[in-house]
Amino acid sequence: MPIASCYPTPMAKPHKKGPTTTVDVFCSGCKTQLFTYRKGGKGALIKCFKERISKDFTQSPGTCPACDQVFARDTLVRGTPAFKIIGDKVFSK
């Protein structure tokens, strides 16, 4: 009988090609477009993988260029660089 491993199962990385559906992400404060993102699924925008951002309109990462509001934090998700979106700071269309 095999002994159960005490190490967690490694999670899969996101697909390199990614989904083809794109959404435009805007700042909630000033309605400025921040970037165009290839999003998969129907859920809310919680994290954005950097490799899926197709057009980036920001000068500094995670900060709105118009009103200087911080809308996201840099993080690693499953070993891949991503933005963790701060709640209600952005909306997408």
N, CA, C and O atoms as CSV, one atom per row, in Angstrom:
chain,resi,resn,atom,element,x,y,z
A,1,MET,N,N,0.844,-1.172,0.000
A,1,MET,CA,C,0.000,0.000,0.000
A,1,MET,C,C,0.896,1.245,0.000
A,1,MET,O,O,1.738,1.381,0.888
A,2,PRO,N,N,0.737,2.177,-0.991
A,2,PRO,CA,C,1.600,3.352,-1.067
A,2,PRO,C,C,1.280,4.362,0.033
A,2,PRO,O,O,0.139,4.496,0.476
A,3,ILE,N,N,2.311,5.052,0.450
A,3,ILE,CA,C,2.166,6.080,1.475
A,3,ILE,C,C,1.796,7.395,0.796
A,3,ILE,O,O,2.399,7.762,-0.213
A,4,ALA,N,N,0.811,8.103,1.340
A,4,ALA,CA,C,0.379,9.376,0.759
A,4,ALA,C,C,1.481,10.413,0.926
A,4,ALA,O,O,2.112,10.508,1.978
A,5,SER,N,N,1.694,11.170,-0.108
A,5,SER,CA,C,2.722,12.205,-0.089
A,5,SER,C,C,2.245,13.404,0.729
A,5,SER,O,O,1.067,13.758,0.693
A,6,CYS,N,N,3.156,14.018,1.455
A,6,CYS,CA,C,2.788,15.191,2.248
A,6,CYS,C,C,2.990,16.480,1.454
A,6,CYS,O,O,2.688,17.566,1.949
A,7,TYR,N,N,3.502,16.368,0.219
A,7,TYR,CA,C,3.711,17.547,-0.609
A,7,TYR,C,C,2.466,17.831,-1.428
A,7,TYR,O,O,1.812,16.901,-1.901
A,8,PRO,N,N,2.123,19.118,-1.605
A,8,PRO,CA,C,0.935,19.434,-2.402
A,8,PRO,C,C,1.180,19.122,-3.881
A,8,PRO,O,O,2.314,19.166,-4.358
A,9,THR,N,N,0.123,18.814,-4.576
A,9,THR,CA,C,0.201,18.547,-6.004
A,9,THR,C,C,0.467,19.864,-6.724
A,9,THR,O,O,-0.236,20.843,-6.473
A,10,PRO,N,N,1.461,19.920,-7.613
A,10,PRO,CA,C,1.726,21.175,-8.316
A,10,PRO,C,C,0.579,21.522,-9.262
A,10,PRO,O,O,0.016,20.652,-9.927
A,11,MET,N,N,0.250,22.804,-9.306
A,11,MET,CA,C,-0.847,23.244,-10.164
A,11,MET,C,C,-0.328,23.508,-11.569
A,11,MET,O,O,0.847,23.823,-11.759
A,12,ALA,N,N,-1.202,23.378,-12.539
A,12,ALA,CA,C,-0.817,23.562,-13.936
A,12,ALA,C,C,-0.657,25.039,-14.253
A,12,ALA,O,O,-1.333,25.885,-13.667
A,13,LYS,N,N,0.241,25.347,-15.185
A,13,LYS,CA,C,0.416,26.720,-15.636
A,13,LYS,C,C,-0.678,27.049,-16.647
A,13,LYS,O,O,-1.251,26.140,-17.247
A,14,PRO,N,N,-0.979,28.337,-16.847
A,14,PRO,CA,C,-1.986,28.693,-17.856
A,14,PRO,C,C,-1.461,28.377,-19.253
A,14,PRO,O,O,-0.251,28.329,-19.475
A,15,HIS,N,N,-2.366,28.166,-20.174
A,15,HIS,CA,C,-1.990,27.855,-21.544
A,15,HIS,C,C,-1.252,29.039,-22.165
A,15,HIS,O,O,-1.632,30.190,-21.954
A,16,LYS,N,N,-0.202,28.756,-22.926
A,16,LYS,CA,C,0.587,29.828,-23.544
A,16,LYS,C,C,-0.236,30.606,-24.557
A,16,LYS,O,O,-0.227,31.837,-24.557
A,17,LYS,N,N,-0.955,29.886,-25.428
A,17,LYS,CA,C,-1.729,30.564,-26.457
A,17,LYS,C,C,-2.871,31.344,-25.833
A,17,LYS,O,O,-3.130,32.483,-26.221
A,18,GLY,N,N,-3.544,30.754,-24.886
A,18,GLY,CA,C,-4.602,31.439,-24.162
A,18,GLY,C,C,-5.888,31.521,-24.953
A,18,GLY,O,O,-5.946,31.086,-26.103
A,19,PRO,N,N,-6.922,32.079,-24.340
A,19,PRO,CA,C,-8.222,32.201,-24.998
A,19,PRO,C,C,-8.216,33.296,-26.056
A,19,PRO,O,O,-7.349,34.170,-26.059
A,20,THR,N,N,-9.196,33.237,-26.954
A,20,THR,CA,C,-9.273,34.231,-28.026
A,20,THR,C,C,-10.241,35.356,-27.682
A,20,THR,O,O,-10.237,36.385,-28.358
A,21,THR,N,N,-11.071,35.193,-26.653
A,21,THR,CA,C,-12.008,36.231,-26.239
A,21,THR,C,C,-11.248,37.348,-25.531
A,21,THR,O,O,-10.495,37.091,-24.591
A,22,THR,N,N,-11.447,38.591,-25.982
A,22,THR,CA,C,-10.755,39.714,-25.350
A,22,THR,C,C,-11.758,40.616,-24.640
A,22,THR,O,O,-12.897,40.773,-25.080
A,23,VAL,N,N,-11.312,41.200,-23.538
A,23,VAL,CA,C,-12.102,42.198,-22.823
A,23,VAL,C,C,-11.235,43.441,-22.642
A,23,VAL,O,O,-10.014,43.353,-22.516
A,24,ASP,N,N,-11.893,44.600,-22.632
A,24,ASP,CA,C,-11.213,45.857,-22.362
A,24,ASP,C,C,-11.361,46.149,-20.877
A,24,ASP,O,O,-12.466,46.089,-20.337
A,25,VAL,N,N,-10.251,46.465,-20.214
A,25,VAL,CA,C,-10.245,46.721,-18.773
A,25,VAL,C,C,-10.089,48.222,-18.547
A,25,VAL,O,O,-9.174,48.846,-19.084
A,26,PHE,N,N,-10.993,48.800,-17.746
A,26,PHE,CA,C,-11.029,50.239,-17.506
A,26,PHE,C,C,-10.896,50.539,-16.018
A,26,PHE,O,O,-11.258,49.714,-15.178
A,27,CYS,N,N,-10.375,51.726,-15.691
A,27,CYS,CA,C,-10.287,52.210,-14.315
A,27,CYS,C,C,-11.690,52.620,-13.856
A,27,CYS,O,O,-12.415,53.277,-14.604
A,28,SER,N,N,-12.075,52.244,-12.647
A,28,SER,CA,C,-13.399,52.596,-12.129
A,28,SER,C,C,-13.493,54.072,-11.765
A,28,SER,O,O,-14.577,54.654,-11.813
A,29,GLY,N,N,-12.374,54.678,-11.403
A,29,GLY,CA,C,-12.399,56.071,-10.979
A,29,GLY,C,C,-12.553,57.056,-12.115
A,29,GLY,O,O,-13.388,57.957,-12.045
A,30,CYS,N,N,-11.745,56.897,-13.182
A,30,CYS,CA,C,-11.722,57.904,-14.249
A,30,CYS,C,C,-12.141,57.352,-15.602
A,30,CYS,O,O,-12.149,58.091,-16.586
A,31,LYS,N,N,-12.490,56.072,-15.678
A,31,LYS,CA,C,-12.970,55.417,-16.908
A,31,LYS,C,C,-11.922,55.379,-18.020
A,31,LYS,O,O,-12.282,55.314,-19.195
A,32,THR,N,N,-10.642,55.419,-17.675
A,32,THR,CA,C,-9.556,55.322,-18.653
A,32,THR,C,C,-9.287,53.854,-18.958
A,32,THR,O,O,-9.286,53.016,-18.057
A,33,GLN,N,N,-9.057,53.543,-20.250
A,33,GLN,CA,C,-8.743,52.157,-20.607
A,33,GLN,C,C,-7.334,51.823,-20.147
A,33,GLN,O,O,-6.388,52.561,-20.424
A,34,LEU,N,N,-7.199,50.695,-19.434
A,34,LEU,CA,C,-5.913,50.278,-18.890
A,34,LEU,C,C,-5.214,49.270,-19.790
A,34,LEU,O,O,-4.033,49.429,-20.100
A,35,PHE,N,N,-5.934,48.235,-20.212
A,35,PHE,CA,C,-5.377,47.273,-21.157
A,35,PHE,C,C,-6.468,46.420,-21.777
A,35,PHE,O,O,-7.617,46.425,-21.335
A,36,THR,N,N,-6.075,45.679,-22.827
A,36,THR,CA,C,-6.928,44.692,-23.466
A,36,THR,C,C,-6.391,43.335,-23.064
A,36,THR,O,O,-5.196,43.071,-23.192
A,37,TYR,N,N,-7.282,42.460,-22.570
A,37,TYR,CA,C,-6.868,41.209,-21.953
A,37,TYR,C,C,-7.598,40.034,-22.596
A,37,TYR,O,O,-8.803,40.100,-22.838
A,38,ARG,N,N,-6.856,38.954,-22.871
A,38,ARG,CA,C,-7.457,37.719,-23.393
A,38,ARG,C,C,-7.949,36.892,-22.215
A,38,ARG,O,O,-7.167,36.201,-21.562
A,39,LYS,N,N,-9.252,36.964,-21.945
A,39,LYS,CA,C,-9.831,36.343,-20.753
A,39,LYS,C,C,-10.518,35.037,-21.113
A,39,LYS,O,O,-11.170,34.929,-22.151
A,40,GLY,N,N,-10.365,34.053,-20.249
A,40,GLY,CA,C,-11.077,32.798,-20.407
A,40,GLY,C,C,-12.124,32.674,-19.320
A,40,GLY,O,O,-11.892,33.106,-18.190
A,41,GLY,N,N,-13.259,32.102,-19.632
A,41,GLY,CA,C,-14.305,31.897,-18.640
A,41,GLY,C,C,-15.263,33.068,-18.534
A,41,GLY,O,O,-15.094,34.099,-19.186
A,42,LYS,N,N,-16.288,32.880,-17.682
A,42,LYS,CA,C,-17.343,33.881,-17.550
A,42,LYS,C,C,-17.297,34.626,-16.226
A,42,LYS,O,O,-18.110,35.521,-15.998
A,43,GLY,N,N,-16.366,34.278,-15.353
A,43,GLY,CA,C,-16.335,34.853,-14.014
A,43,GLY,C,C,-15.789,36.265,-13.968
A,43,GLY,O,O,-15.465,36.864,-14.994
A,44,ALA,N,N,-15.696,36.779,-12.760
A,44,ALA,CA,C,-15.179,38.122,-12.535
A,44,ALA,C,C,-13.675,38.171,-12.800
A,44,ALA,O,O,-13.002,37.140,-12.787
A,45,LEU,N,N,-13.160,39.363,-13.038
A,45,LEU,CA,C,-11.733,39.560,-13.300
A,45,LEU,C,C,-11.015,39.696,-11.956
A,45,LEU,O,O,-11.095,40.741,-11.311
A,46,ILE,N,N,-10.322,38.651,-11.542
A,46,ILE,CA,C,-9.648,38.623,-10.252
A,46,ILE,C,C,-8.147,38.748,-10.422
A,46,ILE,O,O,-7.481,39.444,-9.656
A,47,LYS,N,N,-7.616,38.069,-11.432
A,47,LYS,CA,C,-6.187,38.138,-11.722
A,47,LYS,C,C,-6.002,38.213,-13.227
A,47,LYS,O,O,-6.816,37.702,-13.995
A,48,CYS,N,N,-4.926,38.855,-13.629
A,48,CYS,CA,C,-4.602,38.981,-15.047
A,48,CYS,C,C,-3.184,38.485,-15.256
A,48,CYS,O,O,-2.236,39.061,-14.722
A,49,PHE,N,N,-3.032,37.411,-16.034
A,49,PHE,CA,C,-1.697,36.941,-16.373
A,49,PHE,C,C,-1.072,37.915,-17.360
A,49,PHE,O,O,-1.709,38.307,-18.337
A,50,LYS,N,N,0.164,38.304,-17.109
A,50,LYS,CA,C,0.823,39.317,-17.928
A,50,LYS,C,C,1.005,38.863,-19.374
A,50,LYS,O,O,0.985,39.684,-20.291
A,51,GLU,N,N,1.182,37.554,-19.578
A,51,GLU,CA,C,1.379,37.065,-20.943
A,51,GLU,C,C,0.092,37.116,-21.768
A,51,GLU,O,O,0.149,36.987,-22.990
A,52,ARG,N,N,-1.062,37.299,-21.131
A,52,ARG,CA,C,-2.331,37.390,-21.847
A,52,ARG,C,C,-2.750,38.825,-22.144
A,52,ARG,O,O,-3.763,39.032,-22.814
A,53,ILE,N,N,-2.016,39.812,-21.676
A,53,ILE,CA,C,-2.344,41.214,-21.964
A,53,ILE,C,C,-1.881,41.505,-23.386
A,53,ILE,O,O,-0.693,41.414,-23.694
A,54,SER,N,N,-2.841,41.860,-24.257
A,54,SER,CA,C,-2.483,42.087,-25.655
A,54,SER,C,C,-2.100,43.548,-25.932
A,54,SER,O,O,-1.187,43.802,-26.717
A,55,LYS,N,N,-2.782,44.508,-25.299
A,55,LYS,CA,C,-2.430,45.930,-25.434
A,55,LYS,C,C,-2.393,46.535,-24.043
A,55,LYS,O,O,-3.363,46.423,-23.293
A,56,ASP,N,N,-1.291,47.172,-23.691
A,56,ASP,CA,C,-1.130,47.769,-22.367
A,56,ASP,C,C,-1.022,49.279,-22.515
A,56,ASP,O,O,-0.156,49.775,-23.235
A,57,PHE,N,N,-1.906,50.019,-21.828
A,57,PHE,CA,C,-1.921,51.484,-21.918
A,57,PHE,C,C,-1.372,52.147,-20.661
A,57,PHE,O,O,-1.457,53.369,-20.535
A,58,THR,N,N,-0.810,51.379,-19.725
A,58,THR,CA,C,-0.290,51.944,-18.476
A,58,THR,C,C,1.197,52.232,-18.601
A,58,THR,O,O,1.912,51.550,-19.336
A,59,GLN,N,N,1.662,53.259,-17.868
A,59,GLN,CA,C,3.091,53.574,-17.849
A,59,GLN,C,C,3.805,52.799,-16.747
A,59,GLN,O,O,4.885,52.255,-16.977
A,60,SER,N,N,3.222,52.742,-15.565
A,60,SER,CA,C,3.799,51.962,-14.469
A,60,SER,C,C,2.850,50.811,-14.154
A,60,SER,O,O,1.633,50.992,-14.168
A,61,PRO,N,N,3.395,49.629,-13.871
A,61,PRO,CA,C,2.537,48.456,-13.679
A,61,PRO,C,C,1.605,48.591,-12.477
A,61,PRO,O,O,2.035,48.924,-11.373
A,62,GLY,N,N,0.313,48.324,-12.715
A,62,GLY,CA,C,-0.669,48.330,-11.642
A,62,GLY,C,C,-1.178,49.689,-11.238
A,62,GLY,O,O,-1.875,49.805,-10.230
A,63,THR,N,N,-0.850,50.738,-12.002
A,63,THR,CA,C,-1.276,52.098,-11.666
A,63,THR,C,C,-1.958,52.740,-12.874
A,63,THR,O,O,-1.465,52.641,-13.998
A,64,CYS,N,N,-3.079,53.390,-12.638
A,64,CYS,CA,C,-3.806,54.076,-13.709
A,64,CYS,C,C,-2.989,55.278,-14.188
A,64,CYS,O,O,-2.509,56.054,-13.362
A,65,PRO,N,N,-2.818,55.452,-15.514
A,65,PRO,CA,C,-2.018,56.577,-16.005
A,65,PRO,C,C,-2.695,57.938,-15.825
A,65,PRO,O,O,-2.005,58.956,-15.760
A,66,ALA,N,N,-4.030,57.979,-15.744
A,66,ALA,CA,C,-4.742,59.254,-15.644
A,66,ALA,C,C,-4.883,59.741,-14.204
A,66,ALA,O,O,-4.581,60.898,-13.911
A,67,CYS,N,N,-5.342,58.863,-13.295
A,67,CYS,CA,C,-5.629,59.315,-11.923
A,67,CYS,C,C,-4.643,58.763,-10.894
A,67,CYS,O,O,-4.812,59.018,-9.701
A,68,ASP,N,N,-3.630,58.024,-11.307
A,68,ASP,CA,C,-2.587,57.459,-10.428
A,68,ASP,C,C,-3.140,56.573,-9.308
A,68,ASP,O,O,-2.530,56.457,-8.245
A,69,GLN,N,N,-4.288,55.953,-9.547
A,69,GLN,CA,C,-4.878,55.024,-8.572
A,69,GLN,C,C,-4.251,53.645,-8.780
A,69,GLN,O,O,-4.133,53.179,-9.913
A,70,VAL,N,N,-3.851,52.997,-7.690
A,70,VAL,CA,C,-3.296,51.647,-7.777
A,70,VAL,C,C,-4.462,50.672,-7.900
A,70,VAL,O,O,-5.314,50.598,-7.014
A,71,PHE,N,N,-4.496,49.916,-9.014
A,71,PHE,CA,C,-5.606,48.999,-9.252
A,71,PHE,C,C,-5.210,47.535,-9.132
A,71,PHE,O,O,-6.083,46.669,-9.088
A,72,ALA,N,N,-3.898,47.232,-9.077
A,72,ALA,CA,C,-3.463,45.831,-9.019
A,72,ALA,C,C,-2.092,45.731,-8.364
A,72,ALA,O,O,-1.339,46.702,-8.289
A,73,ARG,N,N,-1.787,44.492,-7.882
A,73,ARG,CA,C,-0.481,44.200,-7.298
A,73,ARG,C,C,0.229,43.168,-8.156
A,73,ARG,O,O,-0.405,42.270,-8.710
A,74,ASP,N,N,1.551,43.297,-8.265
A,74,ASP,CA,C,2.354,42.279,-8.944
A,74,ASP,C,C,2.442,41.044,-8.070
A,74,ASP,O,O,2.671,41.149,-6.865
A,75,THR,N,N,2.261,39.866,-8.670
A,75,THR,CA,C,2.344,38.625,-7.919
A,75,THR,C,C,2.703,37.483,-8.862
A,75,THR,O,O,2.743,37.656,-10.080
A,76,LEU,N,N,2.959,36.337,-8.293
A,76,LEU,CA,C,3.158,35.114,-9.066
A,76,LEU,C,C,1.980,34.190,-8.793
A,76,LEU,O,O,1.669,33.904,-7.637
A,77,VAL,N,N,1.329,33.728,-9.840
A,77,VAL,CA,C,0.231,32.777,-9.725
A,77,VAL,C,C,0.652,31.524,-10.473
A,77,VAL,O,O,0.835,31.549,-11.690
A,78,ARG,N,N,0.803,30.428,-9.741
A,78,ARG,CA,C,1.260,29.155,-10.312
A,78,ARG,C,C,2.588,29.306,-11.036
A,78,ARG,O,O,2.824,28.650,-12.051
A,79,GLY,N,N,3.451,30.166,-10.521
A,79,GLY,CA,C,4.773,30.364,-11.105
A,79,GLY,C,C,4.805,31.280,-12.311
A,79,GLY,O,O,5.842,31.390,-12.965
A,80,THR,N,N,3.695,31.946,-12.627
A,80,THR,CA,C,3.604,32.830,-13.779
A,80,THR,C,C,3.331,34.254,-13.297
A,80,THR,O,O,2.474,34.444,-12.435
A,81,PRO,N,N,4.036,35.266,-13.828
A,81,PRO,CA,C,3.781,36.654,-13.417
A,81,PRO,C,C,2.352,37.084,-13.749
A,81,PRO,O,O,1.844,36.818,-14.838
A,82,ALA,N,N,1.720,37.750,-12.790
A,82,ALA,CA,C,0.335,38.174,-12.963
A,82,ALA,C,C,0.064,39.431,-12.154
A,82,ALA,O,O,0.851,39.808,-11.286
A,83,PHE,N,N,-1.070,40.079,-12.452
A,83,PHE,CA,C,-1.583,41.179,-11.651
A,83,PHE,C,C,-2.745,40.644,-10.834
A,83,PHE,O,O,-3.648,40.009,-11.376
A,84,LYS,N,N,-2.726,40.895,-9.542
A,84,LYS,CA,C,-3.857,40.555,-8.679
A,84,LYS,C,C,-4.696,41.820,-8.560
A,84,LYS,O,O,-4.245,42.812,-7.987
A,85,ILE,N,N,-5.903,41.794,-9.091
A,85,ILE,CA,C,-6.760,42.973,-9.163
A,85,ILE,C,C,-7.334,43.278,-7.779
A,85,ILE,O,O,-7.817,42.381,-7.087
A,86,ILE,N,N,-7.277,44.556,-7.381
A,86,ILE,CA,C,-7.865,45.010,-6.124
A,86,ILE,C,C,-9.358,45.224,-6.390
A,86,ILE,O,O,-9.729,45.817,-7.403
A,87,GLY,N,N,-10.204,44.746,-5.490
A,87,GLY,CA,C,-11.654,44.755,-5.706
A,87,GLY,C,C,-12.239,46.115,-6.030
A,87,GLY,O,O,-11.917,47.106,-5.375
A,88,ASP,N,N,-13.104,46.167,-7.047
A,88,ASP,CA,C,-13.851,47.351,-7.481
A,88,ASP,C,C,-12.976,48.512,-7.940
A,88,ASP,O,O,-13.444,49.650,-7.971
A,89,LYS,N,N,-11.718,48.255,-8.297
A,89,LYS,CA,C,-10.869,49.320,-8.835
A,89,LYS,C,C,-10.933,49.355,-10.363
A,89,LYS,O,O,-10.630,50.377,-10.978
A,90,VAL,N,N,-11.330,48.232,-10.973
A,90,VAL,CA,C,-11.458,48.165,-12.430
A,90,VAL,C,C,-12.788,47.521,-12.794
A,90,VAL,O,O,-13.420,46.850,-11.978
A,91,PHE,N,N,-13.201,47.745,-14.053
A,91,PHE,CA,C,-14.326,47.013,-14.624
A,91,PHE,C,C,-13.966,46.661,-16.056
A,91,PHE,O,O,-13.096,47.290,-16.658
A,92,SER,N,N,-14.636,45.658,-16.598
A,92,SER,CA,C,-14.314,45.209,-17.944
A,92,SER,C,C,-15.566,45.162,-18.809
A,92,SER,O,O,-16.675,44.932,-18.326
A,93,LYS,N,N,-15.357,45.386,-20.100
A,93,LYS,CA,C,-16.449,45.334,-21.095
A,93,LYS,C,C,-16.090,44.314,-22.143
A,93,LYS,O,O,-16.856,44.097,-23.082
